[in-house]
Amino acid sequence: MFNPLTIRQDFPIFTHNPQGDKLVYLDSAATSQKPQVVLDAITQYYQTTNANVHRGVHQLSDRSTQVWDESRATIAKFFDAHSDELIVTRNTTEAINGVAYGWGDHNLQAGDIILTSLMEHHSNIVCWQELAKRTGASVEYIGLTKDGRLDRTSLSAKLSLPKVKLLALSHVSNTLGTLNPIAEIIAEAHTLQSGIRVLVDAAQSAPHLPVSFAKLDADFLVFSGHKMLGPMGIGGVFVRSALLQSNEVRPWLFGGGMIAAVTTKGTTFTDEASERFTAGTPDVASAVGLAAACEYLSKLHMSDVGQHDLDLVLYALDKLSAVPQLTIIGPQDFSETEVDRVGSVAFTYNGVHAHDVAQVLDSVGVAVRSGHHCTMPLHEQFGWTASVRASFNVYNTTADIDALVAGLAKVRQVFNV
Ligand SMILES: Cc1ncc(COP(=O)(O)O)c(C=O)c1O
């Protein structure tokens, strides 16, 4: 039985932080809190197993290598992928950069089009702008509807442009909360543009929904461990194995650990996909921590995690829409069969800057994010200078949202609006 109050007890931050149990943490889309099992797994690795991987013949190195391989396998299983398809990075941003350098630089040329959308996080925009500068390709943006969904007419029109080589799209928007019908879009992309590659940014979906790399038929899927109860400093990109085997995607970091042979004249790289893309010493402890987070989430059942998130999103929409000073951002009218909104509710407060709202909320113990949330093109599109975002995870309760609403009453008092 999924019970956020019991789950909350697994997270030491709610008792160990300076605000004590008064902390109402509504900023999980920026980074999630970590359960004790994740912290323990990391400590235990350093206490019992720490040694460099793939390099030693001694037992400890063997054991560390085994733990690294097992952790990769656990993370891959969580995403319904094979561990050979997983390239470990520090986070989503590094993963997208990796695809830009490792795939884009070798496969794009002048005149090609990279397609992304106006709801993307800067990571899924800036990397492509830089890739376009290097290759002579251009970046096109899929438009949005007024209610913050992808404009499917714009998507189809852009997908029909000649020479679209990549579609890079978020599964869930970090500002609008919009859940894109990603499987349907991937199918459309493959129908309209043969040879197109599709990258799914799962940074905001993986913490809340079951995500299957095998079923999505995407070429690349990127994620950050720290948003899904894992430690900071680890994330990854899943790459369709055919692209690895055919060398369509090539290493973008070079050095020890990824080579077959090195001479003064040149280097050959190992055929082993997981090693070819792991230059230098990997962050084994963080992989162990992320594997523990994946196991923790799996035990909670991702379908229940998703249902809990949905309950919080609907509760927040209901309570916040009753506050007359707020304009809520992102989808609010849903079909009877599907609520295409996940993880967060953001809003503007008429007459008060988002940072001021967040500061007053902080004074009553409610931690929310304010600003542009790394989505400046989205904010510009809708004419928002900044917004306030409340985002959720497994340890949040409806009482947290009630505390947010009570905090907004204080904003009203302080600013007299
Ligand atoms: C949708 C999305 N993509 C990418 C990122 C970048 O993640 P990171 O900072 O972990 O690289 C974020 C972070 O908020 C995000 O929400």
The ligand as a Gaussian input file, in Angstrom:
#p B3LYP/6-31G(d) Opt

LIG

0 1
 C       13.421000      18.293000     -18.811000
 C       14.825000      18.520000     -18.320000
 N       15.854000      18.277000     -19.144000
 C       17.114000      18.436000     -18.755000
 C       17.426000      18.879000     -17.488000
 C       18.842000      19.026000     -17.082000
 O       19.129000      18.131000     -16.055000
 P       20.540000      18.174000     -15.326000
 O       20.672000      19.530000     -14.738000
 O       20.445000      17.095000     -14.310000
 O       21.556000      17.916000     -16.373000
 C       16.384000      19.167000     -16.601000
 C       16.674000      19.690000     -15.258000
 O       15.868000      20.281000     -14.611000
 C       15.060000      18.982000     -17.038000
 O       14.025000      19.238000     -16.224000

